[in-house]
Amino acid sequence: MDKSTIICRCEEISLEEIVEVIANGARTFDDIKRLTRCGMGPCQSKICNCLVAGVIHEQTGMEFHQIPLPRMRMPISPIKLETLATNSTTFSSVKSVLDEVELEDGKVK
Amino acid sequence: MNAVETDVLIIGAGPAGLAAAFETASRGLQVTLVDESKSMGGQLVQQTQVLSSLPSIYQPMCGFELAAHLSRQLEDFEIRYLLGHRVIGFYKDGSVGITDEKNVFPLRAKKTIVATGASENAIAFPKWTLPGVMTIGAAQTLMNRNFVQPGKNAVIVGSSDFAMDVALQLSKVGVRIRGIVEKNTGVKANGTEKVEQVRKIGIPILLNSSIKEARGIGAVSEVDIQQGEDIWTEKVDLVCVDGGRSPILDIFYQLGCSFGHQEELGGWVPQYNNDFQTDCENVFLAGNAAGISTQGALLVTGMLAGINVCAALGAISKEAVEEGKQSLWKELESIETRSNLKVWQARNQHIEKFAHPVLKDQFIS
């Protein structure tokens, strides 16, 4: 593998980028994800998970049982928002990030 | 919206799920079987190779024949089939969200058997993302399920028993295999007969070798193979990678199950006891999700999970449970010690470790 080899094909993250964040202290899949977007594409790390564990192992010498799994969230596989919302009889209003910002004279406090 | 109720929810209609469905439905339990595919049998459907090491009650047969047999034996029972449906996750109240791609509806089960199988692992090399590079299982699916020849000239990376099976099948449909590339010093496959067959039809097995690089514009057109100091180029339009398989864990993760690492079982595997029950009381597991093994063993684990769910729901007498468990464990031992002793040892070690799981909340970040 040379450093340009793609590890996360969804987000096109190369080996070089992953090695770099490991050098900066990343130790888990989720560390690497937060720093590079690795595993944040449509497959949600289903393909690159084992490759990334391999890179962590090679770079740090950590054993595979010391490298935790990435966090797996709902929905388990991609689903249309339209499908997800069907059958919902009551919609609660969505709280926007802006609701949390306190304004004073039209400006953020 | 009120949740649909069921005694037993089985997630995955592959060999293990179907075996578990038979054990539970035949004892009068109300069974719901969900699978994202519209057909039953899971990966068996495209397996035209003869499956060795099936349980003693079975004649040797091909994967698709076994799939048909397992589906047929469910015909007499009233099972709620949710084929072409996906589990999308779990709600706070413990019900499961299932979608038919138009709606999402909740379902509540007394017991759940997770038989989600395994996924194939990738092998990375420069330009491995080019079209034409696929897993060995994908090549088999294209060929046997979709009747599409996946390429004309191929290399296979990895030398497992499955890779040997697919190499023979690809050759039969006219794909020229330029080589089987294995990074280790020996062939990984246990079935010496198959390896012999592969050699006999002139497929070179290259040990100590790897793919250095693939090239192509829009699709793979050549690969550099490295063996020791030698590097040469093969013109290919198909690269099949066999990086082994790992259990599919998303559903266990969502359910809050804990995991243990067993290299021989495919890496991270949910913790379970010898009743195939996870650390979540109502969640059982079966098949490759409980550790990668041979089809025969997958069936037996499905039967074991099924019987233990029957016991938990009082659908079977205590004597029958003990008797059934004992004979099935014997069967499992016989199959796995014959086909892959290391898997059997790893499974026992894994169950042994159930009492001492790795930090349960180590994934919370």
Boltz contact constraints between the chains, C-beta under 6 A:
constraints:
  - contact:
      token1: [A, 1]
      token2: [B, 124]
      max_distance: 6.0
  - contact:
      token1: [A, 2]
      token2: [B, 126]
      max_distance: 6.0
  - contact:
      token1: [A, 5]
      token2: [B, 124]
      max_distance: 6.0
  - contact:
      token1: [A, 5]
      token2: [B, 126]
      max_distance: 6.0
  - contact:
      token1: [A, 6]
      token2: [B, 129]
      max_distance: 6.0
  - contact:
      token1: [A, 9]
      token2: [B, 129]
      max_distance: 6.0
  - contact:
      token1: [A, 30]
      token2: [B, 365]
      max_distance: 6.0
  - contact:
      token1: [A, 47]
      token2: [B, 122]
      max_distance: 6.0
  - contact:
      token1: [A, 50]
      token2: [B, 121]
      max_distance: 6.0
  - contact:
      token1: [A, 51]
      token2: [B, 122]
      max_distance: 6.0
  - contact:
      token1: [A, 51]
      token2: [B, 124]
      max_distance: 6.0
  - contact:
      token1: [A, 65]
      token2: [B, 261]
      max_distance: 6.0
  - contact:
      token1: [A, 68]
      token2: [B, 362]
      max_distance: 6.0
  - contact:
      token1: [A, 68]
      token2: [B, 363]
      max_distance: 6.0
  - contact:
      token1: [A, 69]
      token2: [B, 268]
      max_distance: 6.0
  - contact:
      token1: [A, 72]
      token2: [B, 250]
      max_distance: 6.0
  - contact:
      token1: [A, 72]
      token2: [B, 253]
      max_distance: 6.0
  - contact:
      token1: [A, 74]
      token2: [B, 89]
      max_distance: 6.0
  - contact:
      token1: [A, 75]
      token2: [B, 88]
      max_distance: 6.0
  - contact:
      token1: [A, 75]
      token2: [B, 89]
      max_distance: 6.0
  - contact:
      token1: [A, 76]
      token2: [B, 88]
      max_distance: 6.0
  - contact:
      token1: [A, 76]
      token2: [B, 89]
      max_distance: 6.0
  - contact:
      token1: [A, 76]
      token2: [B, 250]
      max_distance: 6.0
  - contact:
      token1: [A, 79]
      token2: [B, 88]
      max_distance: 6.0
  - contact:
      token1: [A, 83]
      token2: [B, 99]
      max_distance: 6.0
  - contact:
      token1: [A, 84]
      token2: [B, 104]
      max_distance: 6.0
  - contact:
      token1: [A, 86]
      token2: [B, 103]
      max_distance: 6.0
  - contact:
      token1: [A, 87]
      token2: [B, 1]
      max_distance: 6.0
  - contact:
      token1: [A, 87]
      token2: [B, 103]
      max_distance: 6.0
